[in-house]
Amino acid sequence: MLTDNLRQIFKGFSLSSGKFLGKLGITPNMVTFLVLIFGIIGAYFIYLGNFKLAIFLILISGIMDFFDGAIAKSCQKETKFGGLFDSTTDKFTEIIIYISLGLYSSQLWLGASLAISFFMLSSYISKHAKASGGKGGGGLLERKERLLLIILGLLFIDYMIYILYIIAFFSLLTAIQRFLRNYKLLNQ
């Protein structure tokens, strides 16, 4: 019941903020471009070891990601290209964050590589299943949760290696969940 109330609050905020930004002439793709820029700059500051600034920029990127969808939905500006641009930007910014962690410390490289591999596998299964008539998304660990874990790891950088393995493990479980759910759906 609490989660339903929170969803309604966020949905209302999303629609009203999207309408407001849309009236200012801001398009979803403009905001998606900002997601990309803030994500890249945040990754650069991870590489430099300036984790506080990196966290701030990653949070701004995440907030922008919320607003691009809000504008698209509330102003009826959802397009196929916009969906592609948003999805590509999300993947690119997340990948570059993992790469920056691996470049920051070679000890983090394997965990970062596994995290990239398994979250991309999970995403691939979701997109392919949806295109085949199955269900996309869902599972234990999606983008929001992964980014929150990365931010937590940046706050406690000595534990980042464990967080990367946690992300990799639960991304693999998410991929397995999505595969099994669609195995049932697509074999009926």
C-alpha positions as CSV (number, residue, x, y, z in Angstrom):
1,M,0.0,0.0,0.0
2,L,2.9,2.4,0.8
3,T,4.6,1.7,-2.5
4,D,1.3,2.3,-4.3
5,N,1.0,5.7,-2.6
6,L,4.6,6.6,-3.4
7,R,4.1,5.6,-7.1
8,Q,1.1,7.9,-7.3
9,I,3.1,10.8,-5.7
10,F,6.0,10.3,-8.1
11,K,3.6,9.8,-11.1
12,G,1.9,13.1,-10.2
13,F,5.2,14.9,-9.8
14,S,6.5,13.4,-13.0
15,L,3.6,14.5,-15.0
16,S,3.5,18.1,-13.6
17,S,7.2,18.6,-13.8
18,G,7.3,17.2,-17.4
19,K,4.5,19.5,-18.4
20,F,6.2,22.5,-16.9
21,L,9.6,21.7,-18.6
22,G,7.8,21.0,-21.9
23,K,6.1,24.4,-21.7
24,L,9.6,26.0,-21.4
25,G,10.5,24.4,-24.8
26,I,12.7,21.7,-23.3
27,T,12.5,18.5,-25.3
28,P,13.1,15.0,-24.0
29,N,16.1,14.6,-26.2
30,M,17.7,17.7,-24.9
31,V,17.5,16.3,-21.4
32,T,18.7,12.9,-22.5
33,F,21.8,14.6,-23.9
34,L,22.4,16.1,-20.5
35,V,22.1,12.6,-19.0
36,L,25.0,11.7,-21.3
37,I,27.1,14.8,-20.5
38,F,26.7,14.6,-16.7
39,G,27.4,10.8,-16.8
40,I,30.6,11.2,-18.8
41,I,31.9,14.0,-16.6
42,G,30.9,12.0,-13.5
43,A,32.9,9.0,-14.9
44,Y,35.9,11.3,-15.5
45,F,35.9,12.4,-11.9
46,I,35.7,8.8,-10.8
47,Y,38.9,8.2,-12.8
48,L,40.5,11.2,-11.1
49,G,39.5,9.9,-7.7
50,N,37.2,12.9,-6.9
51,F,34.3,10.7,-5.7
52,K,32.2,13.5,-4.1
53,L,32.0,15.4,-7.3
54,A,31.5,12.1,-9.2
55,I,28.5,11.2,-6.9
56,F,27.0,14.7,-7.4
57,L,27.3,14.5,-11.2
58,I,25.9,10.9,-11.3
59,L,23.0,12.0,-9.2
60,I,22.3,14.9,-11.6
61,S,22.5,12.5,-14.5
62,G,20.0,10.3,-12.8
63,I,17.6,13.2,-12.1
64,M,17.9,14.2,-15.8
65,D,17.0,10.7,-16.8
66,F,13.9,11.0,-14.7
67,F,12.9,14.3,-16.4
68,D,13.5,13.1,-20.0
69,G,10.8,10.5,-19.6
70,A,8.5,12.9,-17.7
71,I,8.6,15.4,-20.5
72,A,8.1,12.7,-23.2
73,K,5.1,11.2,-21.4
74,S,3.4,14.4,-20.2
75,C,3.8,16.3,-23.5
76,Q,3.0,13.3,-25.7
77,K,6.5,13.5,-27.2
78,E,7.4,9.8,-27.0
79,T,9.2,8.7,-30.2
80,K,10.9,5.6,-31.3
81,F,14.1,7.5,-31.7
82,G,13.7,9.1,-28.3
83,G,13.4,5.6,-26.7
84,L,16.5,4.4,-28.6
85,F,18.5,7.5,-27.6
86,D,17.4,7.2,-23.9
87,S,18.2,3.5,-23.8
88,T,21.6,3.9,-25.5
89,T,22.5,6.9,-23.3
90,D,21.6,4.9,-20.2
91,K,23.8,1.9,-21.2
92,F,26.7,4.1,-22.4
93,T,26.8,6.2,-19.1
94,E,26.6,3.1,-17.0
95,I,29.3,1.3,-19.0
96,I,31.6,4.4,-18.8
97,I,31.2,4.6,-15.1
98,Y,32.3,0.9,-14.7
99,I,35.3,1.5,-17.1
100,S,36.3,4.6,-15.1
101,L,36.3,2.5,-11.9
102,G,38.5,-0.1,-13.6
103,L,40.9,2.7,-14.8
104,Y,40.9,4.3,-11.4
105,S,42.2,1.0,-9.9
106,S,43.3,-2.1,-11.6
107,Q,41.9,-4.1,-8.6
108,L,38.4,-3.0,-9.7
109,W,38.8,-4.0,-13.3
110,L,37.6,-7.6,-13.1
111,G,34.5,-6.7,-11.0
112,A,33.7,-3.8,-13.3
113,S,34.1,-6.0,-16.4
114,L,31.8,-8.6,-14.9
115,A,29.2,-6.0,-13.9
116,I,29.2,-4.6,-17.4
117,S,28.9,-8.1,-19.0
118,F,26.0,-9.3,-16.8
119,F,24.0,-6.1,-16.8
120,M,24.3,-6.0,-20.6
121,L,23.3,-9.6,-20.8
122,S,20.2,-8.8,-18.6
123,S,19.4,-5.9,-20.9
124,Y,19.8,-7.9,-24.1
125,I,17.5,-10.7,-22.8
126,S,14.9,-8.0,-21.9
127,K,15.0,-6.3,-25.3
128,H,15.1,-9.5,-27.3
129,A,12.3,-11.0,-25.3
130,K,10.1,-8.0,-25.7
131,A,10.8,-7.9,-29.5
132,S,9.8,-11.6,-29.7
133,G,6.5,-11.0,-27.9
134,G,7.7,-11.7,-24.3
135,K,8.2,-9.4,-21.4
136,G,11.0,-7.0,-20.9
137,G,12.4,-5.5,-17.7
138,G,11.9,-6.7,-14.2
139,G,14.1,-8.8,-11.9
140,L,16.2,-8.3,-8.9
141,L,18.6,-5.5,-10.0
142,E,17.7,-2.8,-12.5
143,R,19.5,0.4,-13.5
144,K,18.3,2.5,-10.5
145,E,19.5,-0.1,-8.0
146,R,22.8,-0.5,-9.8
147,L,23.5,3.2,-9.8
148,L,22.5,3.4,-6.1
149,L,25.0,0.7,-5.3
150,I,27.7,2.5,-7.4
151,I,27.1,5.7,-5.4
152,L,27.3,3.7,-2.1
153,G,30.6,2.2,-3.3
154,L,31.9,5.7,-4.2
155,L,31.0,6.8,-0.6
156,F,32.9,3.8,0.8
157,I,35.5,3.3,-2.0
158,D,37.4,0.6,0.0
159,Y,34.3,-1.6,-0.4
160,M,33.8,-0.9,-4.1
161,I,35.3,-4.2,-5.2
162,Y,32.6,-6.1,-3.2
163,I,29.9,-3.8,-4.5
164,L,31.0,-4.5,-8.1
165,Y,30.8,-8.3,-7.5
166,I,27.4,-7.8,-5.9
167,I,26.2,-5.9,-9.0
168,A,27.7,-8.6,-11.3
169,F,26.1,-11.4,-9.3
170,F,22.6,-9.9,-9.0
171,S,22.7,-8.7,-12.6
172,L,23.4,-12.3,-13.6
173,L,20.5,-13.5,-11.5
174,T,18.3,-10.8,-13.1
175,A,19.4,-12.1,-16.5
176,I,18.5,-15.7,-15.5
177,Q,15.1,-14.5,-14.1
178,R,14.3,-12.7,-17.3
179,F,15.4,-15.6,-19.4
180,L,13.3,-18.2,-17.4
181,R,10.2,-15.9,-17.3
182,N,10.4,-15.5,-21.1
183,Y,11.2,-19.2,-21.7
184,K,7.7,-20.0,-20.2
185,L,6.0,-17.2,-22.1
186,L,7.5,-17.8,-25.5
187,N,7.1,-21.6,-25.4
188,Q,3.4,-21.5,-24.9
